[in-house]
Amino acid sequence: MDQEQAWAYADQADALLRKETEIPAVHFELTDSEPDLFTSKIGGIPYLPHDAQIPLDSSGRQMKLLAQFDCKLLADLPDYPHEGMLQFWLTVQYPWQEWHVTYHAQTDRTVTAEEVLAKTAPFIEGETGAFPVIDGGYGIKAEYCTESMGPCDERYGALMCKYLNDLSEGRVIREWMDLGDLFDPNSGESGGHKLGGYQYDPQSWLSFRYEPDFDAKLGAEDEWLLLFQLEYDHSLGRNWREGAKVVIGDCGVMHFFIQRSDLKARAFDKTDFNWNCS
C-alpha cells in the first residue's frame, strides 16, 4: 500500500469519526460585568437558597464559587438539567484538590445578595491571589455549537485505528508502520470555556494503537462526559495579573467530568475534576 492510498483511508476514518462522535456544546466568553445572583457567571456572589450553606472543604473552610449556570442555558444538551442552577465550587487552597458541584432544581428569586453575603466568609490574606477567578466575578456570552472528538480525548487514537482497520479491511494496520503519520495531531482541538463537548487538555499524550476489542462507550450509560471546562483567560499585560480574568497555573485548563448515568440521576456528588498547565 502506497502513502496516497493510506492517506485516503485516513481521510475516510477522520470523516467517520467526526460524524459518529458529534455532540452539542455551549461555548462562552467572559464579559466584564458581574450579573445578578440568578444569572450564569464565573466567580462572584453565588445564588444560595434561604436554607442552604456554602460548601466546606476538609479543613472546614468555605469554598468559593468557581462558576454557576442557569440551566436554561443547557437546553440543547441532552441529559443535562434544563431548569434550576448548576454550581461549581473550589477550595481556595492551591493546588485546588477539593471541589464540589451543587445542583438546585429550582431557583428562589426572593433570595437577596445581602442575605448571601451574610453567610459568606471573606477572602483572607493570601487567598485572593490563589483562587483562579481574579477580581470578583464575570458574566458570560454563550454560543451553541457542535463538536467532534479530538486528539485530547484519550479514546481518539484507538477509535481512529478501529475505523481505519474496518475501512481498509485490516490492510493499513498490517502494512503501515507508524499510524500517527496518517493523522493531524492538532485536528479537532477545542479549547476555551464550555459546557458539554470534548475536553481540551494541553498535557494529553496521543498514541495510535489498534485494539481489536476497543469500546469507546459512545452513548453508553457509563461513558464519562465533559461537564464543564474553564481555561486560562488573560489579555497580555505587564504582569500575570494585569488584564487577567482567570488564571490557572501556567496557562492551564480545568475540567469537570461525570458519567452519563450520574448526570441523568443528577448525582453531581460523583463528579470528577482535574486541571493541567500547558
N, C-alpha and C positions, 0 to 999 in steps of 0.2 A: 504494500500500500504506500503510495507516494504522499508527500505532505499536503498536496492540494486535496486529495481525497479525505485525508484525516481531518483537515480544517473544515471541509464541507459537513462531515458528520458532527464535528464540534459545534458548528453553527446551528445545526438541527437540534442538538442536545440543549444548547443555550435557549433557543426559542421555545422548546418544550418545557424546560424548567420555568421560564418566565410565565408561561401560560398556566402551568399546573400549580404554581406557588403564589399566584397573585392574590393579595388580600388588601382590604381598605386600611387607611391610616389617617390620622389627623396630625398634620404638621403645624407648628405655630412659631411665631416670632414674639419676642418680648417688647412691650410698649413701655413708655417712660412714666406712666402714672399708675398708681395702685388703685384698683377698683374697690367697690364696697365689699362687705362681708360675704355676700351671696353670689359673687361672680368668680369665674376662673382666674387664677393668679399664680404667680411664682413668689414664694415668700410672703411676708407681710402679716397682717392680722387675720387669723383664721375664723371661719364660721365655727361656732361651738354651741350646740343646743343648751337650753337652760340647765338641764340636769347632767351635763357632760363635763368631764375634766380633761385637761391636756395630758396626753400620754407621757409616762415617765420612763427614763432609761434604767438600767440595772443599778445605778448608783442613787436612784431616787430623784434625779434632776429632771426638770421638764425638758422634753424635746421641743424643737422649733419646727414651724410649718415650712416644709420644702416647697410644696405645691398643693393646690386644691383645684378641682374641676367640677363645674356644674355639669352633671351627667347628660343634660340635653345636648351637650357638645358631642357626645359619643353615639348619637342616634344611628349613624351609618356603620357602626362597628358591631357585628354580630356577637352575641353572648355577653357584651359589656352592659352594665346598667345604663338605662336611658333616662332615669329620674333620680333626683337626690344629689348628694355631694360626695365625691371621692377625694380623700386627702392623703398626702404622703408626708410623714414626719421623720425627722432625722435628729440623732443626738448632735450636740454641738461639739462633742469631743472628736477631734481629728485622730485617727483616720476614718471616722464615721462607720463604726462596726455595728451600730444598733439603729434599727429603723422600725417604723410602724405604719401600717396602712389602715385607714378608717373609712368606713362607708356609712353615710347617713341616708337611709331610704327616702326620707322626706326632709324638707328644709323649712324651718320655722322662722318666718320673717319678722317675728316680734323680738328676736334676739338683737341686742344693740352692741356696738363696738365698745362702749363703756363697760358693759357687762363682761365682755370677753377680756378686756384689758385688766379688769379687776381680778381675774383668775390667772393672769399671765405673769410669770416671773420675768423681770427684765434681763437682758444680756448682762453678764458680769464682765469685769475687765479681762481682756484676752479672748473672749468668746466671739466677738463680732468678726474679727479677722479670720477665725477658724471656720465659720459657717459658710457654705457655698454661695448663698444668696447675699449679695452685697448691698448695704444701704437701704434696708426696707423691703418693699415688695414691688412687683411689676405685673401689669395686665398682660393679656396675650391677644394676638391676632391670628386666628386659625384658618387653615386651608385644608380641604378634604382632597385626598388623592388615593391612588393605589400603589402598592409596592410589590416587587417580586424578590424572592430570596437572593441575597448577595453573598460574596465570599466571607463576610464577617460571621455568617451563621455556620456553626460547626458541622452542619449536615451538608453544606453546599458541595464540597469536593466529592463525597461519596455518592450524592444524588446525581451529580453530573456524570460520574463514571457509570452509574447504573443506566442512565438514559443513553449514554454513549455505547454501552455494551448492547443494549436492546436494539438500538437503531442500526448498528453495524453487524448484528448477529455475532458479536464477540470478536470481530476482526481487529478493531482498534486496540482493544485490551490486550490481545495476543501479540500484535505486531508493532505497537508503538511504545518505546521505552519510557519516555518522560511525558506523561499525560498532561502535566502542568503547562507544557509548551503550547498546548492547543487552546488555552483559555486566557482571557484577560483577568489578571488577579484583582483589578480595581473595578470590574464590571458590577453594576448594580449597587454600589455602596450608597448608603443613605444616612448621612449624619444629621445633626440638628436636633431640635426639641420635637418630641412627638409622642402620641399615644397610638398603640397598635403598630402594625407594620413589622419590620425586622430591625434587629439591633445593628448599630454601627459600633465596632469595637476596635480601637487603634492597636490593641495588643493581640488581636486574633492571629493565629498561625494557620495558613491554608495548606492543606495537603490533598492530593488526588490519589485515592486508593479504591480500587474496586472491591466491594464486599458483596458477594452473591446474595446474602440474606439481609442486606441492609433495609431497614424500615425507617423512613423519615417521620413517620407518625403524623403525616399531614391530615388535619381534620380529626385526629384521634382525641379521645377524652383526656388522655394523659400527655398530650402534646404541651410543651412549655411555650407560652406566648409572651411576647413583649408587651407589658402593661403600660410602661411609661419610660421614656428616655429623656434625660436632661444633659445638655452638652455645655462645655465652657463657652461663655458668651462675653466677648471682650473686644471693644474697638481700641486699637493700639494707642497708648498714651505714653507718658514719660515713665510710668512705673506700672506694676502689675495691677494696681487698684484703680488707676485713672481710667475712666470710661467703662469699667467692668460692671456687669450685672450679675454674672455667675462665674465663679472661679472654682474649678475642680482640679486640684493638684496642678500638674503641668499640662495644661490644655486637655484635660480629661473629659470623661463622659460617665454618667450614672445610668444604671438600668434597674428596673423592677420587672420581675418575671412572675408568672403564675400559670399553673396548669389549667387547661380548658375546663375540666370538671369543677375545679375550685372557683374559677371565675363565674361559672354558671350558678354555683351554690352561694356566691357572694362570700366565700370563705377567704377573705383578704388577710387573715392572720397567717395564711400559708404562703404568702408572697415571699419570693427570694429577691435578694439585692446584691449588686456588685458595682464597683466603679474601677476605672483604669485611667492612667495617664497616657498621653500619646507617646 
